[in-house]
């Protein structure tokens, strides 16, 4: 059976030639068109552009113009334009349904044969055509090039250890074929940090040893202060963090600023492929200006009116201040729901270097006891004004996979039950302060480390200190910097960490459940087990906890099935096992996230889910359809 997905849906419709009396030229580009520096909009758009119909309540066709100011905590964060700009071969809409985007359509056969149909006349931001060669180059010359990948091919491209067979069927059609289903392929292409399957080959070949002369390549390496051609190519080709202004893009805005800089300017892509219902080429907004600031100053600067659209680096703790700022600055403060599995969560490091502590942390009775000893109601009232929901680190009610038992797993405040579990473990002897002794005679003192950038984390930990004191566990807090903390966790130096919970709190069965199994070095509870999987067993250590191995086996089963119902069943098995084992200790979820927008900015939803995966922050809500109404007002 062939599943063919066309653009003809309620929310996204394909425009056809002659559908409008004429496309509307953005004012920002009229002068360049008049001077002959750009072709007119009809020649820049694909023959069949993607039509965005504004059917969602509260949205309307917009007007051209304007500049959005936003604040970022460091220049690496220019990636937020790639995330929120959210242009993909296919993407999720705001109902989390996969739709064609750059692609005109796509076919899926047996869950293993993927045929992509390109839009006729689609062009990169420099006006060069998008062709099947761009797909071949991205796969064969980049993703599968051992020099560039250092031999580590993305797991999302491997099925039974083998990459896909790639074919160019004609000038507008490419095909990827695996021997068995690859359910990861389409979700990863639509992800906030997407698997890169298309790159501007016409530009990048000059930096690739396969296509460039040795002498010229040496010259380019020297001019760009690189040591090898691989570093040169990686730096020039970086799409997720678009630091190279010369790199052609398919996104709605393109970076014009070369780092280092304190301000990055993104200008509209004159060849962007989407149009609105009235024939206007999107985006409506001409420019995005990202100003680099200290993270700690971003709430104050936002409240002072220095941002027209801000979601990052502000939190609910800033809400009262930001709301008061509405009286003195033209901003609106909206409250979206956080899309994470838990606003903050504790991660016992099951790979901790201390053998005695590692054995204790790997005992599920200990993790359950710590969870049962936390008074989540008190934390919710004291830190989140009672607006969150006490919960384990799991999916949110908005997910079709939600079950009450997952959210409630070991979240009842029950110090008696917690004490009983710890006594059963043999931790039944205490000192004069009531602190338990470990089997080797040391006091049961847990050091929890945080990145120190989120005051909510330290506020929550201050309360947990008292909660755990009642069960004879001494809690100490150590703050650090994010990069240092990550490095220490991977090295087994951190006993327990605090961070946010599951990135994707609203998954569907077709989304990857990798966060629930050891799959990545970035996972705070089992980094070495994750590295083992990532490196195909060459680095790290294999999981030696049966429940962790079972989660990984279930994850592999999910990757091998193309059946939606079977995927849902696997998801539920993983959620049940993960929450019953308390591999991360969730506190409160469904908390509220302030979103600050200029009073003149339209089409920004009043209510939505704010998160990285899968909604890509503003991405699924169509940041290219946000527009300025010069009349202003709330």
C-alpha positions as CSV (number, residue, x, y, z in Angstrom):
1,X,0.0,0.0,0.0
2,X,1.3,3.4,-0.9
3,X,0.7,6.3,1.4
4,X,0.8,9.5,-0.6
5,X,0.7,12.8,1.3
6,X,-0.3,15.8,-0.7
7,X,-0.4,19.4,0.3
8,X,-4.2,19.5,-0.1
9,X,-5.2,19.7,3.5
10,X,-7.3,22.1,5.5
11,X,-4.3,24.0,6.8
12,X,-1.8,23.7,4.0
13,X,-2.9,23.8,0.3
14,X,-0.7,23.8,-2.8
15,X,-1.1,26.8,-4.9
16,X,-1.4,26.2,-8.6
17,X,-0.4,28.4,-11.6
18,X,-3.1,31.0,-12.2
19,X,-4.6,30.6,-8.8
20,X,-4.1,34.3,-8.2
21,X,-4.4,37.4,-10.4
22,X,-0.7,37.7,-9.5
23,X,1.6,37.2,-6.7
24,X,2.3,40.2,-4.5
25,X,5.8,41.5,-4.4
26,X,7.2,42.3,-0.9
27,X,7.8,46.0,-0.5
28,X,11.3,45.3,0.9
29,X,12.4,43.8,-2.5
30,X,10.6,46.1,-4.9
31,X,13.7,48.3,-5.4
32,X,16.0,45.4,-6.1
33,X,13.5,44.0,-8.6
34,X,13.2,47.4,-10.3
35,X,17.0,47.6,-10.6
36,X,17.1,44.2,-12.1
37,X,19.0,42.8,-9.1
38,X,16.3,40.3,-8.5
39,X,13.7,38.7,-10.8
40,X,10.0,39.4,-10.0
41,X,8.3,37.3,-7.4
42,X,6.5,35.1,-10.0
43,X,9.9,34.0,-11.3
44,X,11.4,33.5,-7.8
45,X,8.6,31.3,-6.5
46,X,8.3,27.6,-7.3
47,X,5.7,26.8,-10.0
48,X,3.6,25.3,-7.2
49,X,4.4,27.3,-4.0
50,X,3.0,26.1,-0.7
51,X,-0.2,28.0,0.1
52,X,-0.8,28.8,3.7
53,X,-4.4,29.4,4.5
54,X,-5.0,31.2,7.8
55,X,-7.9,29.1,9.0
56,X,-6.8,29.0,12.7
57,X,-9.0,31.1,15.0
58,X,-7.6,34.5,15.6
59,X,-5.2,34.5,12.6
60,X,-5.6,36.6,9.5
61,X,-3.7,37.4,6.3
62,X,-1.0,40.0,7.1
63,X,0.9,43.0,5.8
64,X,4.5,43.3,4.8
65,X,7.2,45.0,6.7
66,X,8.9,45.5,10.0
67,X,11.8,44.3,12.1
68,X,11.5,41.9,15.0
69,X,14.0,42.4,17.8
70,X,14.8,39.4,20.0
71,X,17.4,38.7,22.7
72,X,19.7,35.7,22.8
73,X,22.1,34.5,25.6
74,X,25.0,33.8,23.2
75,X,25.9,33.8,19.5
76,X,25.4,30.0,19.4
77,X,21.8,30.7,20.0
78,X,21.3,32.1,16.5
79,X,20.1,28.5,15.9
80,X,16.8,29.6,17.3
81,X,16.1,31.1,13.9
82,X,16.5,27.7,12.3
83,X,14.3,26.1,14.9
84,X,11.5,28.7,15.0
85,X,11.8,29.5,11.3
86,X,10.9,25.8,10.9
87,X,11.3,25.1,7.2
88,X,11.8,21.4,6.6
89,X,11.3,18.9,3.7
90,X,8.2,18.0,5.6
91,X,7.0,19.4,8.9
92,X,4.5,19.2,11.7
93,X,1.5,21.5,11.7
94,X,0.1,22.8,15.0
95,X,-2.0,19.6,15.3
96,X,1.3,17.7,15.0
97,X,0.3,16.1,11.7
98,X,3.2,15.6,9.2
99,X,2.7,17.8,6.0
100,X,4.9,18.4,3.0
101,X,6.7,21.7,3.2
102,X,9.8,22.1,0.9
103,X,8.6,18.9,-0.8
104,X,5.5,19.0,-3.0
105,X,4.5,15.5,-1.8
106,X,6.0,12.3,-0.7
107,X,5.1,8.6,-0.9
108,X,5.9,5.8,1.7
109,X,5.8,2.2,0.8
110,X,6.0,-0.6,3.4
111,X,7.6,1.9,5.8
112,X,10.9,1.5,4.1
113,X,10.7,3.1,0.6
114,X,10.5,6.9,0.7
115,X,9.9,8.8,-2.6
116,X,10.2,12.6,-2.5
117,X,8.7,14.9,-5.1
118,X,10.2,18.3,-5.4
119,X,8.4,21.5,-6.3
120,X,9.1,22.6,-9.9
121,X,11.1,25.8,-9.9
122,X,12.1,25.8,-6.3
123,X,15.2,27.8,-5.6
124,X,17.8,28.4,-2.9
125,X,18.1,31.8,-1.3
126,X,20.8,32.7,-3.9
127,X,18.5,32.0,-6.8
128,X,20.1,28.7,-7.8
129,X,17.7,25.8,-8.4
130,X,17.0,23.1,-5.8
131,X,17.7,19.8,-7.6
132,X,18.0,16.1,-6.8
133,X,21.8,16.6,-6.8
134,X,21.4,18.6,-3.6
135,X,19.8,15.5,-2.0
136,X,22.5,13.1,-3.3
137,X,25.3,15.4,-2.2
138,X,23.8,15.7,1.4
139,X,23.6,11.9,1.7
140,X,26.6,10.5,-0.2
141,X,29.1,13.3,0.0
142,X,28.4,14.5,3.5
143,X,26.3,12.1,5.7
144,X,28.1,9.0,4.4
145,X,31.6,10.5,4.0
146,X,33.7,8.9,6.7
147,X,36.1,11.8,6.8
148,X,33.3,14.3,7.6
149,X,31.4,12.0,10.0
150,X,34.5,10.4,11.5
151,X,32.9,7.1,10.7
152,X,29.9,7.8,12.8
153,X,26.9,7.7,10.5
154,X,23.6,8.9,12.1
155,X,21.6,6.1,13.5
156,X,18.6,7.5,11.8
157,X,20.1,6.6,8.4
158,X,20.9,3.0,9.4
159,X,18.6,0.1,9.4
160,X,20.1,-3.2,10.4
161,X,23.4,-1.3,10.2
162,X,23.0,-0.3,6.6
163,X,22.4,3.1,5.0
164,X,19.7,3.6,2.3
165,X,19.9,3.0,-1.4
166,X,19.6,6.4,-3.0
167,X,18.1,6.9,-6.5
168,X,17.4,10.0,-8.6
169,X,14.2,8.9,-10.6
170,X,13.9,12.1,-12.6
171,X,14.6,15.9,-12.4
172,X,12.0,16.3,-9.5
173,X,12.0,12.9,-7.8
174,X,14.4,11.1,-5.4
175,X,14.0,7.9,-3.5
176,X,15.5,6.3,-0.4
177,X,15.1,2.6,0.1
178,X,16.0,0.4,3.1
179,X,15.7,-3.4,3.4
180,X,13.4,-3.0,6.5
181,X,11.2,-0.2,7.9
182,X,12.7,3.0,9.1
183,X,10.1,4.8,11.2
184,X,12.7,7.3,12.3
185,X,13.3,8.8,8.9
186,X,10.3,11.2,8.4
187,X,10.1,12.4,12.1
188,X,13.8,13.2,12.1
189,X,13.5,15.2,8.9
190,X,10.7,17.2,10.6
191,X,12.5,17.5,13.9
192,X,13.5,20.9,15.5
193,X,17.2,19.9,14.9
194,X,16.5,18.0,11.7
195,X,18.5,15.3,10.0
196,X,20.0,17.2,7.1
197,X,19.0,15.5,3.8
198,X,19.4,18.4,1.4
199,X,22.3,20.8,1.1
200,X,23.3,23.4,-1.6
201,X,25.8,21.3,-3.5
202,X,26.5,24.1,-6.0
203,X,28.0,26.1,-3.2
204,X,29.5,23.5,-1.0
205,X,31.4,21.5,-3.6
206,X,34.1,24.1,-3.6
207,X,35.0,23.0,0.0
208,X,34.9,19.3,-0.7
209,X,38.1,17.4,-1.5
210,X,36.2,15.3,-4.0
211,X,35.4,18.3,-6.2
212,X,38.1,20.9,-5.4
213,X,41.7,20.9,-6.6
214,X,44.3,20.2,-3.9
215,X,46.0,23.6,-4.3
216,X,42.7,25.6,-4.2
217,X,41.6,23.6,-1.2
218,X,44.8,24.3,0.7
219,X,44.3,28.0,-0.1
220,X,40.7,27.9,1.3
221,X,41.8,26.0,4.4
222,X,44.5,28.7,5.1
223,X,42.2,31.6,4.4
224,X,39.6,30.3,6.8
225,X,42.1,29.4,9.5
226,X,41.2,25.7,9.4
227,X,43.6,22.7,9.7
228,X,41.8,20.2,7.5
229,X,39.3,20.3,4.6
230,X,36.8,18.6,6.9
231,X,36.8,21.5,9.3
232,X,36.5,23.9,6.4
233,X,33.5,22.0,5.0
234,X,31.8,21.6,8.4
235,X,32.1,25.3,9.2
236,X,30.8,26.4,5.8
237,X,28.0,23.9,5.7
238,X,26.5,24.3,9.2
239,X,22.8,24.7,8.7
240,X,21.4,24.3,12.2
241,X,23.6,27.1,13.5
242,X,23.8,29.3,10.4
243,X,27.0,31.2,11.0
244,X,28.0,31.4,7.4
245,X,26.2,34.2,5.7
246,X,27.2,32.9,2.3
247,X,25.5,29.5,2.8
248,X,22.3,29.4,0.7
249,X,19.2,28.4,2.6
250,X,15.6,27.5,2.1
251,X,14.5,29.1,5.4
252,X,12.3,32.2,5.5
253,X,15.1,34.4,6.7
254,X,18.9,34.2,6.0
255,X,21.7,35.3,8.3
256,X,23.7,38.3,7.0
257,X,26.1,38.6,9.9
258,X,29.4,36.8,10.3
259,X,30.4,35.9,13.9
260,X,31.8,37.0,16.3
261,X,29.2,39.8,16.7
262,X,26.9,41.3,19.3
263,X,24.1,41.6,16.9
264,X,22.9,39.2,14.2
265,X,20.6,40.4,11.4
266,X,18.5,37.9,9.4
267,X,16.8,39.2,6.2
268,X,13.9,37.7,4.3
269,X,14.8,35.0,1.8
270,X,13.6,36.4,-1.6
271,X,13.1,32.8,-2.9
272,X,11.1,31.5,0.1
273,X,8.5,29.0,-1.2
274,X,5.3,29.8,0.8
275,X,2.5,32.2,-0.1
276,X,-0.6,33.3,1.8
277,X,-4.2,33.0,0.6
278,X,-4.0,36.5,-1.1
279,X,-0.9,35.7,-3.0
280,X,1.7,37.4,-0.8
281,X,5.0,35.7,-0.7
282,X,5.9,34.9,2.9
283,X,7.4,35.8,5.4
284,X,5.5,39.0,6.2
285,X,8.4,40.3,8.5
286,X,11.4,41.7,6.6
287,X,14.1,41.3,9.3
288,X,14.9,39.6,12.6
289,X,17.5,41.2,14.7
290,X,19.0,39.1,17.4
291,X,20.9,41.0,20.1
292,X,23.4,39.1,22.2
293,X,23.0,39.7,26.0
294,X,23.9,38.1,29.3
295,X,21.2,35.5,30.0
296,X,20.6,36.9,33.4
297,X,19.7,40.3,32.0
298,X,17.3,39.1,29.3
299,X,14.2,39.3,31.6
300,X,15.0,42.9,32.6
301,X,15.7,43.9,29.0
302,X,12.5,42.2,27.8
303,X,10.5,44.1,30.4
304,X,12.2,47.3,29.3
305,X,10.8,46.9,25.9
306,X,14.0,45.7,24.1
307,X,12.3,42.7,22.5
308,X,9.4,42.4,20.1
309,X,9.2,38.6,20.5
310,X,10.7,36.7,23.4
311,X,10.2,33.3,24.8
312,X,13.8,32.1,25.6
313,X,15.6,33.0,28.8
314,X,12.5,34.2,30.5
315,X,10.4,32.1,32.9
316,X,7.3,32.1,35.0
317,X,9.3,33.7,37.8
318,X,9.5,36.8,35.6
319,X,5.8,36.9,34.9
320,X,4.7,39.5,37.5
321,X,7.5,41.9,36.5
322,X,6.8,41.4,32.8
323,X,3.1,41.9,33.2
324,X,3.7,45.1,35.1
325,X,5.9,46.2,32.2
326,X,2.8,46.2,29.9
327,X,1.9,49.5,31.5
328,X,5.0,51.3,30.4
329,X,6.0,49.5,27.2
330,X,4.0,48.3,24.1
331,X,4.2,44.6,24.9
332,X,1.7,41.8,25.6
333,X,2.6,39.0,27.9
334,X,0.9,35.7,26.9
335,X,1.1,32.4,28.9
336,X,1.8,29.3,26.9
337,X,2.0,25.8,28.4
338,X,5.4,24.3,28.7
339,X,5.8,21.2,26.5
340,X,8.3,19.4,28.7
341,X,7.7,16.2,30.6
342,X,8.6,18.1,33.8
343,X,9.6,21.7,34.4
344,X,12.4,20.5,36.5
345,X,13.6,16.9,37.1
346,X,16.3,15.1,39.1
347,X,18.6,12.7,37.2
348,X,20.4,10.1,39.4
349,X,23.6,9.3,37.4
350,X,23.5,5.5,37.1
351,X,27.1,5.7,35.7
352,X,28.5,7.6,38.7
353,X,32.1,6.8,39.3
354,X,31.8,6.0,43.0
355,X,31.0,2.3,43.1
356,X,29.2,2.3,46.4
357,X,27.0,5.2,45.4
358,X,26.5,3.8,41.9
359,X,25.1,0.6,43.4
360,X,22.7,2.6,45.5
361,X,21.6,4.8,42.7
362,X,20.9,1.8,40.5
363,X,18.6,0.3,43.1
364,X,15.1,1.2,42.1
365,X,14.0,1.3,45.8
366,X,16.3,4.2,46.4
367,X,15.0,6.2,43.4
368,X,11.4,5.5,44.4
369,X,12.1,6.6,48.0
370,X,13.6,9.9,46.8
371,X,10.5,10.5,44.7
372,X,8.0,9.6,47.4
373,X,9.7,11.9,49.8
374,X,9.2,15.0,47.6
375,X,6.2,17.2,48.6
376,X,5.2,18.3,45.0
377,X,2.1,20.1,46.2
378,X,4.2,22.4,48.3
379,X,6.7,23.0,45.4
380,X,3.8,23.7,43.0
381,X,2.3,26.3,45.4
382,X,5.5,27.9,46.5
383,X,7.3,28.1,43.1
384,X,4.6,27.8,40.5
385,X,1.7,29.6,42.3
386,X,-0.3,26.3,42.1
387,X,-0.6,26.6,38.3
388,X,1.4,23.5,37.5
389,X,0.5,19.8,37.9
390,X,2.5,17.5,40.2
391,X,3.7,14.7,38.0
392,X,6.4,12.2,37.2
393,X,8.6,13.0,34.3
394,X,6.3,11.7,31.5
395,X,4.1,12.8,28.6
396,X,1.5,15.5,29.1
397,X,-2.3,15.1,28.9
398,X,-2.2,16.7,25.5
399,X,-0.3,13.6,24.2
400,X,-2.4,10.7,22.8
401,X,-0.1,8.5,24.8
402,X,-0.9,10.0,28.2
403,X,-2.1,7.8,31.0
404,X,-2.8,8.8,34.5
405,X,-0.8,6.0,36.0
406,X,2.4,7.3,34.3
407,X,1.9,10.8,35.7
408,X,1.2,9.5,39.2
409,X,4.0,6.9,39.4
410,X,5.7,7.4,42.8
411,X,4.6,11.0,43.1
412,X,2.4,10.8,46.2
413,X,4.0,12.5,49.1
414,X,4.6,9.5,51.4
415,X,7.7,9.9,53.7
416,X,6.7,6.7,55.6
417,X,6.8,4.6,52.5
418,X,10.1,6.2,51.5
419,X,11.6,5.5,54.9
420,X,10.5,1.9,54.6
421,X,12.1,1.4,51.2
422,X,15.4,2.9,52.5
423,X,15.3,0.6,55.6
424,X,14.7,-2.4,53.3
425,X,17.9,-1.5,51.4
426,X,19.9,-1.8,54.6
427,X,20.3,2.0,55.0
428,X,18.7,1.8,58.4
429,X,21.4,3.2,60.6
430,X,21.5,7.0,61.3
431,X,23.8,9.5,63.0
432,X,22.9,11.9,65.7
433,X,21.5,14.3,63.1
434,X,19.2,11.6,61.7
435,X,21.3,11.2,58.5
436,X,21.5,7.6,57.3
437,X,24.8,5.8,56.9
438,X,25.9,4.0,53.7
439,X,27.1,0.4,54.0
440,X,30.7,1.7,54.0
441,X,30.0,4.0,56.9
442,X,29.8,7.3,55.0
443,X,26.8,9.7,55.5
444,X,24.1,9.6,52.9
445,X,24.9,12.9,51.4
446,X,23.7,13.6,47.9
447,X,25.3,16.4,45.9
448,X,22.9,17.7,43.2
449,X,24.5,19.8,40.5
450,X,22.7,22.3,38.3
451,X,23.8,24.6,35.5
452,X,23.1,27.6,37.8
453,X,21.3,29.5,35.0
454,X,17.7,28.8,36.2
455,X,16.6,30.3,39.5
456,X,13.6,28.0,39.5
457,X,15.9,25.0,39.9
458,X,17.6,26.4,43.0
459,X,14.2,27.5,44.4
460,X,12.9,23.9,44.0
461,X,16.0,22.3,45.5
462,X,15.9,24.5,48.6
463,X,12.5,22.9,49.3
464,X,13.7,19.4,48.6
465,X,16.5,19.8,51.1
466,X,13.9,19.8,53.9
467,X,11.8,17.0,52.3
468,X,14.8,14.6,52.1
469,X,16.1,15.6,55.5
470,X,12.9,13.9,56.9
471,X,14.0,10.6,55.4
472,X,17.6,10.8,56.5
473,X,19.1,12.0,53.2
474,X,21.4,15.1,53.3
475,X,21.1,17.2,50.1
476,X,23.8,19.5,49.0
477,X,23.6,21.8,46.0
478,X,26.4,22.7,43.6
479,X,26.0,25.1,40.7
480,X,28.2,25.1,37.6
481,X,28.2,26.2,34.0
482,X,26.3,24.2,31.4
483,X,29.3,23.0,29.4
484,X,31.3,22.1,32.5
485,X,28.4,20.3,34.1
486,X,27.8,18.2,30.9
487,X,31.4,17.3,30.7
488,X,31.5,16.2,34.4
489,X,28.3,14.2,34.0
490,X,29.7,12.3,31.1
491,X,32.9,11.7,33.0
492,X,31.0,10.1,35.9
493,X,31.9,13.0,38.3
494,X,28.3,14.1,39.0
495,X,26.2,12.0,41.5
496,X,22.9,13.6,40.5
497,X,21.8,16.6,38.3
498,X,18.8,18.8,38.0
499,X,17.5,19.9,34.6
500,X,14.3,20.0,32.7
501,X,12.4,16.8,32.0
502,X,11.6,15.0,28.7
503,X,12.0,17.5,25.8
504,X,9.0,16.2,24.1
505,X,6.0,16.0,26.4
506,X,3.4,15.7,23.7
507,X,4.6,12.8,21.5
508,X,2.6,10.7,19.2
509,X,3.3,7.0,18.6
510,X,5.1,7.9,15.4
511,X,7.6,10.0,17.2
512,X,10.9,8.5,18.3
513,X,10.9,7.3,22.0
514,X,14.7,7.5,22.2
515,X,14.5,9.8,25.3
516,X,13.2,6.8,27.3
517,X,16.1,4.5,26.6
518,X,19.9,4.8,26.7
519,X,20.6,6.3,23.3
520,X,22.7,9.5,23.8
521,X,25.7,10.9,25.6
522,X,23.5,13.9,26.5
523,X,21.2,11.8,28.7
524,X,22.0,12.8,32.3
525,X,21.0,9.5,34.0
526,X,23.1,7.1,31.9
527,X,25.5,9.0,29.6
528,X,28.0,6.2,29.3
529,X,25.3,3.7,28.2
530,X,24.2,6.3,25.7
531,X,27.7,6.7,24.3
532,X,27.9,2.9,23.9
533,X,24.8,3.0,21.6
534,X,25.9,6.1,19.7
535,X,29.4,4.6,19.0
536,X,28.0,1.2,18.1
537,X,29.9,-0.3,21.1
538,X,33.2,1.3,20.4
539,X,33.1,3.7,23.3
540,X,31.2,4.0,26.6
541,X,29.9,1.0,28.5
542,X,27.0,-1.3,27.8
543,X,24.0,-1.0,30.1
544,X,24.2,-3.5,32.9
545,X,20.8,-2.8,34.4
546,X,18.1,-5.2,33.0
547,X,15.4,-2.5,32.9
548,X,17.6,-0.2,31.0
549,X,18.5,-2.9,28.5
550,X,14.8,-3.7,28.2
551,X,14.1,-0.1,27.3
552,X,16.7,-0.2,24.6
553,X,15.4,-3.4,23.2
554,X,11.9,-1.9,23.1
555,X,13.4,1.2,21.3
556,X,15.0,-1.1,18.7
557,X,11.6,-2.8,18.2
558,X,10.0,0.5,17.7
559,X,12.5,1.3,15.0
560,X,11.8,-1.9,13.2
561,X,8.0,-1.5,12.9
562,X,6.0,0.6,10.5
563,X,2.6,-0.2,12.1
564,X,1.1,2.7,14.0
565,X,-0.7,0.5,16.5
566,X,2.4,-1.6,17.2
567,X,4.4,1.6,17.8
568,X,1.8,2.9,20.2
569,X,2.0,-0.4,22.1
570,X,5.8,-0.1,22.4
571,X,5.5,3.5,23.5
572,X,3.2,2.4,26.4
573,X,5.5,-0.4,27.4
574,X,8.4,2.1,27.6
575,X,6.4,4.8,29.4
576,X,5.2,2.2,32.0
577,X,8.7,0.8,32.6
578,X,10.4,4.2,32.6
579,X,8.0,5.8,35.1
580,X,7.9,2.7,37.4
581,X,11.7,2.6,37.5
582,X,11.8,6.4,38.1
583,X,14.9,6.8,35.9
584,X,14.3,10.6,36.2
585,X,12.4,12.1,39.1
586,X,9.8,14.5,37.8
587,X,8.4,17.3,40.0
588,X,5.8,19.5,38.2
589,X,4.7,19.8,34.6
590,X,2.1,21.8,32.6
591,X,3.7,24.9,34.0
592,X,3.3,28.2,32.2
593,X,5.8,29.9,30.0
594,X,5.6,33.7,29.4
595,X,5.7,34.8,25.8
596,X,6.3,38.5,25.3
597,X,5.2,40.0,22.0
598,X,4.9,43.6,20.7
599,X,1.3,44.9,20.9
600,X,1.6,45.4,17.1
601,X,2.6,41.8,16.3
602,X,-0.2,39.7,15.0
603,X,-0.9,36.0,14.5
604,X,1.1,35.1,17.7
605,X,-1.3,32.6,19.4
606,X,-2.6,33.5,22.8
607,X,-2.5,29.8,23.9
608,X,-0.1,27.2,22.7
609,X,2.6,24.7,23.7
610,X,6.1,26.1,24.2
611,X,8.9,23.7,23.8
612,X,11.8,22.5,21.6
613,X,10.5,19.1,20.5
614,X,8.3,18.7,18.6
615,X,6.8,22.2,18.3
616,X,10.1,24.0,17.6
617,X,9.2,26.9,19.9
618,X,7.3,29.2,17.6
619,X,7.9,26.9,14.6
620,X,4.7,24.9,14.2
621,X,2.7,28.1,14.8
622,X,4.2,29.7,11.6
623,X,6.6,32.5,12.5
624,X,6.7,33.4,8.8
625,X,3.0,34.4,9.2
626,X,3.5,36.8,12.1
627,X,3.0,40.4,11.0
628,X,3.0,43.9,12.3
629,X,-0.2,45.9,12.4
630,X,1.0,49.5,12.6
631,X,-2.3,50.4,14.3
632,X,-1.1,48.6,17.4
633,X,-3.3,47.7,20.3
634,X,-3.7,44.6,22.3
